[in-house]
Amino acid sequence: MKVLANDGISEGGKKALEEAGIELLDAKVSQDQLPNFINENQVDVLLVRSSTKVRATLIDACPSLKIVGRGGIGMDNIDVEYAIEKGLYVINTPHASSRSVAEMVFAHFFSLARFLHESNRLMPLEGDTRFSAMKKSFENAVELKGKNLGVIGFGGIGKEVVEIGISLGMTVKVLTRNPKTETVTLSFFDGQTVDFEISSTQNMEELLRDADFLSINTPKGAAYILNTPQFEKMKDGVFVVNTARGGVLNEVELLKFIDSGKIAGAALDVFESEPNPELPLLMNPNLSLSPHLGGNTKDAQEKIGIELAQQIIDIKKKL
């Protein structure tokens, strides 16, 4: 069996494949050259992340493919249903990067709450001339402890966000389409654990009314989850973070509500026009921005690689 990990794979993933006798091709192939490369090398497995697209045309052009895999959660760049119809196995890693994404959520929350995103921009430019003035301009910072955390979505990432929020002493409320109750376990360095039973709500209005900090951790749907009606219902001075997918909130309307002061600040790790975010977003001082880094840690990549490799090994046994 031959595997092309076109967007890369961790050392742990490589090692697991090699130990299972599976050949990993060392190549990074451009999108337009993929069909030729796959056919010439009789590739069985194509692994991608967010860069490489696996559309129906590619699937039709490459009869040797048996498995298509996505290192991560979202499958936006793969025509999943079509691949399954054609008899391909489609795999992903829905849990491997959950902690990394959740920690990114709070990295942005802390940055917004303490104005770090703005002070990091200004200090190199004005730190030597406006030090005291900047210190005073950032005096309205807030703590997270004791604040209300609203979490939209209660999958692997949502649960991790809830866990971190609880550990910080926040009051947590979760929104899902259908009510559900999950056990969130906090584990400590000395082996102690504490379980919390968290029940979600379907009441969007209540969630938005109460949340001081709001995190979106849900797949992209057909319509915006947060748009003008939702922004209007939010608590004044709320902080919003989107590490989910571009298109789950209306970025144009978001800027309007930031400019009006309704939303104190927002963070975007994903964008509607990714990988070319709109200039007004990039220039707004009330936005904390990152280039889709949510699951981009060494820890997550190692777990992703190993999880993909194990799924390939398991499928190979069935073939």
GIFENGI-V234442 format. One record per backbone hydrogen bond with DSSP energy under -0.5 kcal/mol. NH is the residue of the N-H (numbers start at 0). CO is the residue of the C=O. E is the energy in kcal/mol with one decimal. If there is no record, write none. Layout:
NH;CO;E
NH;CO;E
This chain:
2;22;-2.9
3;44;-3.0
4;2;-0.6
4;24;-0.6
5;3;-1.2
5;46;-1.6
6;46;-0.7
7;4;-1.9
9;300;-0.5
13;9;-2.4
14;10;-2.6
15;11;-2.1
16;12;-2.1
17;13;-2.7
18;14;-2.6
19;15;-1.0
20;17;-1.7
21;16;-2.6
22;0;-2.2
24;2;-3.1
24;22;-0.6
26;24;-1.4
32;29;-0.9
33;29;-0.8
33;30;-0.8
36;32;-2.3
37;33;-3.0
38;34;-2.3
39;35;-2.8
40;36;-2.0
41;37;-0.5
41;38;-0.6
42;37;-2.2
43;1;-1.6
44;1;-2.2
45;66;-2.3
46;3;-2.9
46;44;-0.6
47;68;-2.8
53;76;-3.3
54;52;-0.6
58;54;-2.2
59;55;-2.7
60;56;-1.6
61;57;-0.8
61;58;-0.8
64;61;-1.5
65;43;-3.4
66;43;-2.1
67;88;-2.8
68;45;-2.8
69;90;-2.3
70;47;-3.1
71;69;-1.5
77;74;-1.9
78;53;-2.6
79;77;-1.9
82;78;-2.4
83;79;-2.4
84;80;-2.4
85;81;-1.7
86;83;-1.8
87;82;-2.5
88;65;-2.8
90;67;-2.4
92;69;-0.6
92;71;-2.3
96;92;-0.5
97;94;-1.3
100;96;-2.3
101;97;-2.4
102;98;-2.5
103;99;-1.7
104;100;-1.9
105;101;-1.6
106;102;-2.1
107;103;-2.2
108;104;-2.1
109;105;-2.8
110;106;-1.9
111;107;-2.8
112;108;-3.0
113;109;-1.9
114;111;-1.1
115;110;-1.9
116;110;-0.8
118;114;-2.7
119;115;-2.3
120;116;-0.6
121;117;-2.1
122;118;-2.7
124;121;-0.7
125;121;-3.6
126;121;-0.5
126;122;-2.1
128;125;-1.2
129;125;-3.2
133;129;-2.8
134;130;-2.1
135;131;-1.9
136;132;-2.0
137;133;-1.2
138;135;-1.5
140;137;-0.8
141;112;-1.6
145;168;-1.9
146;143;-2.2
148;146;-0.5
148;170;-3.3
149;147;-0.6
149;212;-3.4
150;172;-2.5
151;214;-2.9
152;150;-0.8
152;174;-2.6
154;216;-0.5
158;154;-2.5
159;155;-1.6
160;156;-2.6
161;157;-2.4
162;158;-2.4
163;159;-2.3
164;160;-2.5
165;161;-2.7
166;162;-2.2
167;163;-1.3
168;165;-1.7
169;164;-2.4
170;146;-2.4
171;169;-0.6
172;148;-2.5
174;150;-2.9
175;200;-2.2
181;197;-2.6
183;181;-0.6
183;195;-3.1
184;182;-0.5
185;183;-0.5
185;193;-2.8
186;184;-0.6
187;191;-2.7
190;187;-1.9
193;185;-2.1
195;183;-2.4
197;181;-3.0
197;195;-0.7
198;196;-0.6
199;179;-3.0
200;173;-2.9
203;201;-1.4
206;202;-2.0
207;203;-2.7
208;204;-2.1
209;205;-1.6
210;206;-1.9
211;147;-2.2
212;147;-2.2
213;238;-2.8
214;149;-2.8
215;240;-2.1
216;151;-3.0
216;214;-0.6
224;247;-2.6
225;247;-1.8
226;224;-0.5
229;226;-0.7
230;226;-2.8
231;227;-2.4
232;228;-1.0
233;229;-0.7
233;230;-1.0
234;207;-1.6
236;261;-2.6
237;234;-1.3
237;261;-0.9
238;211;-2.1
239;264;-1.8
240;213;-2.7
241;266;-2.5
242;215;-1.0
242;240;-0.5
247;244;-1.4
249;225;-2.2
250;248;-0.9
253;249;-2.2
254;250;-1.9
255;251;-1.3
256;252;-2.0
257;253;-1.8
258;254;-2.7
259;255;-1.7
260;257;-1.0
261;256;-0.9
262;256;-2.0
263;237;-1.6
263;261;-0.6
264;237;-1.2
265;285;-1.9
266;239;-2.6
267;287;-1.9
268;241;-2.5
269;241;-0.8
273;270;-1.2
275;272;-2.9
280;277;-1.0
281;277;-1.5
282;278;-1.9
283;279;-0.7
283;280;-0.8
286;283;-1.5
287;265;-2.4
288;286;-0.6
289;267;-1.8
291;268;-1.6
291;289;-1.7
295;292;-1.9
296;294;-1.5
300;296;-2.6
301;297;-2.1
302;298;-2.0
303;299;-2.9
304;300;-2.5
305;301;-2.1
306;302;-2.4
307;303;-2.6
308;304;-2.4
309;305;-2.3
310;306;-1.8
311;307;-2.3
312;308;-2.5
313;309;-2.3
314;310;-2.4
315;311;-2.6
316;312;-1.3
317;313;-0.6
317;314;-1.3
318;314;-1.3
